[in-house]
Every structure is written in C-alpha cells, then in structure tokens.
C-alpha cells in the first residue's frame, strides 16, 4: 500500500493545486456518511472542492439507525460504492485490521498534513490504530460529544426561580453535577407550563443500535468509569463493574424512572430532538452535532435555548461522538479521494466547515481567540472535547456493544436484576468475546 499511497499523493497534489483539473474533469467520487444536518453542510462545503479540483461529488447518506449495518456490510463485502467514508470512531480498529481503510501515513508525510494540527483527543479516537500509535487511517472530520440543551426561557422565569431556590437553596441554572441535573429534572417533571404538562429530561434509552450505551456512559464516565485496568489491558473485573460504575448505573436508572416523558423506553437522537422541539422537556441529552440546527429552530431556538456540557460527578468527562474521514481501500478512485482529504485538511476549509455547521477540530479553528464566542455552544463543545471518553474501538466492537446494550437496557428499562448484576454479566460477556479474539 505504501507505493500506491505515494503515487496517489502526487496526483492529489496536482488535483488540488488545479494543474490536474483537466485530467480529472468528469471524474466522480462518492462520499458515504450518515444522513443528518452536518451531512447537508458537507454537501455545501464540497462544492468548493469540485470547483477547485474538477472532481464531481456524489453522496450516499444513510439514516443513523441503519448507518452502521449498511456501511459495515459494504466494507466487509469489499464493495466499491464508497470512495470516501466518514465512519464512526468505533470502526477504526476493525477497518484497520481488515484493511478496509487506506493507511494514510505516507500520504500525510508527503503532503505535509500534520496530525498535531488537530485536537489530540480526536486524533487518538478517530485516526489511530492501535490506539495512540502513530498509525493513521483517517483524518479527524467531525468532532462531536454528548452535551445537553435546556429551556433557557423556562429556567429564567422569576416564579420558577423563586420556587426552586426555596426548595434547593441555589439558583435554577444549568446543572454542574448529575445530582443537580436530577434535582432540576424532578423540579420540572409533570409541571404545568403555559397550560401544558412538561417533563424533566429526554435521555437515551434505545436498545437496537447504540443509544442506551451512549446515554448511560455519559453518567458512567462522570463517575470515573474505566473499562479495564490501565496496567493490564482487558482485565475488566473490578473496573467495568466497580462500585462507582454500579452507583452511576443506578443513578441513570433513577433519572430515567423519575423524570422522562411517558413511554420513553426506546429513545435516541431523533426522539430527544422531537421531545425538545415540541416543548415536552426542560432538558435533553444529545450530540453537539445537532446544536447548530436547534439554535436556529423557530420554536425553541434563539433566546429560548441554552446549552451545557455533560455534568461532572466524581470527574469531568463526556461521551465521545464524531468521526474521521477515510479512503476506502477498494475504491478505484483513491487518487481523487486522497485529493479530497488534502483539500479538506486545509485551515481555510476547516474554518468554513465550522461556519457551515460542521464541527471542525483543526487547531486553526478551535484555538482562534474568538472561537468560544462564535456560537452559543462553542465554549461547551471545546470543553467537552477536552475530556471525551469512547467505547471500545476493538475489531469486535459490534459484539461488545450489543452486549452492553442488552445488559444496560435490561436493567434500566426492563427492571431486570440489579445494576451490579448487570455489570457483572457484562464483564462475563466481554471476557468471552476477548477470549475468542485471543486477547485474554
């Protein structure tokens, strides 16, 4: 692959510089991603690439519930649909080991693309395999983390402020801890606002894909969860099922039981957005990726909406979202795909990406002195990205995820067993998988 990437890199340079535009005229490459607001922003941004490089762009956007199955099937079958793919962080291990993605080290070196120019957490999570090694299979494309929105207009009502202060002896404000978050959620649960019954919080409970895991880990990480012993990889007993982890999972269930809308048993991103936009909830957990759209929403945006970073408890931490952009090794258009990555990595392109609603993580963007004032959620996003934690990125991540989805949903939503039993069983599930993988 080394020779191929160097040759492709040489062509990529000529394409981006314009000298090869005539040669590439009429070429079309396909970029695959999830169907959501940032994808629409990328379509707009990519018009500049076509104008500069003479390469036409097609897009294959798949709704989130079907995204992983569709794209991983495409990669596993060595399909040629995607020349570029913006894949989830959890895919990086399997895609590297199965050679689905082109290793980009030689290309980055030849083109002067420095991974030090991107936020360290995103390079680690989106680009490297083995984790933390200088082996790169993606360029950080879309930074993301789990954050929270709240009804700023409700929080600021004088009568609610006075009632909350009398009850809790503090101001009604965005919570800084999960304990405070639950108090706020309880305060709003079943409250009448403008003649309508409202609820405390929309949180993730979905079992089918990744929802409840992404939600529960927002609490687990805040209680200091480590999946395994830092000194002994894959030694999970006493870590995944630690006393703090049990307490965090119990807390997440208590929040679900006390303070969510009725029937909220299988909710993820879209359900949270719907609950917030329709005025059902005071707060919602969701990905920062949706916040530009929410801030512009006619009903709940503008001065009605506020944002806050995932609350701390014992530590400050946020569940990682986001993706890197990779060149698919089965693509017949690798040169043009690499040209796109070289173009996308430029600071001016990254700045425009942020302005259109994409979450650029290039230091030229996020370290600009005016960045935190560039959007009402920018400062929280930057803080979140400084303390993100991710799920396993192992090649067997899909099985690991299915196991956690089952154990957590069974306990939180279906009332099966205790939190300790759920996490004990999860450790056994994962030990079985890693034994089969030859890791333990």
Secondary structure as UniProt FT lines:
FT   HELIX           2..17
FT   TURN            18..20
FT   HELIX           21..24
FT   TURN            25..26
FT   STRAND          28..34
FT   HELIX           37..53
FT   STRAND          56..62
FT   HELIX           64..76
FT   TURN            77..78
FT   STRAND          84..88
FT   HELIX           89..91
FT   HELIX           92..97
FT   TURN            98..99
FT   HELIX           105..111
FT   HELIX           115..117
FT   HELIX           120..126
FT   TURN            131..132
FT   STRAND          139..151
FT   HELIX           152..155
FT   HELIX           158..168
FT   HELIX           178..188
FT   TURN            189..190
FT   STRAND          191..193
FT   TURN            194..195
FT   STRAND          196..202
FT   HELIX           211..222
FT   TURN            223..224
FT   TURN            230..231
FT   TURN            233..234
FT   TURN            237..241
FT   HELIX           243..259
FT   TURN            262..263
FT   HELIX           269..277
FT   TURN            278..279
FT   STRAND          281..287
FT   HELIX           288..290
FT   HELIX           291..295
FT   TURN            298..300
FT   HELIX           302..304
FT   STRAND          305..309
FT   STRAND          318..328
FT   TURN            329..330
FT   TURN            332..333
FT   HELIX           334..344
FT   HELIX           347..356
FT   HELIX           363..366
FT   TURN            369..370
FT   HELIX           371..373
FT   TURN            376..377
FT   HELIX           378..385
FT   STRAND          388..389
FT   TURN            395..396
FT   HELIX           397..412
FT   TURN            413..414
FT   HELIX           419..436
FT   TURN            437..438
//
